[in-house]
């Protein structure tokens, strides 16, 4: 069943994997009268149009957002603050602005210094994605049954927050509300540190052994195939929380190494069993 549209005209600023997937989901469910894609790359706009992720595309930000009542900024975290300001300048007070960035505390704090933007911005973070990129890898079902974290502040209008929740729910997602700093602490543990660890594991594997890498290595290191520049910016932006998570991780790895050195099977088994139970608990909560 198609949900009732929450917004009439939606603009997607950036039509890569996430922006393209959101656009495909909106168009497939007839959740807007118009979906405009805005991107610096004409090839991305053409690909998004071919996949029915947008109805029209433009490289001109002001033109693309002129009629929008919702603008979703789907660009790297280092560009979000500047783009929110530009969108706020180019749209009226009726237009809600959100993003899909995986860091929030710095972004929200900087946006709230701009009164015109702060009144209309609510941060969003869909917990879905892929190591692949570009509109050619978009998936209209990417958000189905996935969580989207919303990060309102004391300045957020409750009615605006309710509308944004309804929008994400209409795409099949579940919504969770967190403070920006709480979001960054949580995501450091469940997303950013795993990427750091996957990258370290991949980089530390000797080249001569890669020919024998099977499903265990490939599954564990999959996310290390993500865009290096994008991830470097994310990790630096959330480094205080990631370093705390990395410290906990390092202490546990050291404990496992001490157990191995001592041949302490019981200690090693206890850590492995705790990990097994935690992994199974996370899997069951997702079903």
Secondary structure, DSSP 8 states (H G I E B T S, - for coil): -----S-SEEEEE--SHHHHHHHHHHHHTT--SEEEEE-S-HHHHHHHHHTTS-SEEES-HHHHHTT-SEEEE-S-GGGHHHHHHHHHHHS-TT-EEEE--S--HHHHHHHTTSHHHHTTB-EEEES---S--SGGG--TTTTTT-EEEEE--TTS-HHHHHHHHHHHHHTT-EEEE--HHHHHHHHIIIIIHHHHHHHHHHHHS-GGGGGG--HHHHHHHGGGGS-HHHHHHHHHHTHHHHHHHHHHHHHHHHHHHHHHHHT-HHHHHHHHHHHHHHHHHHHHHT-
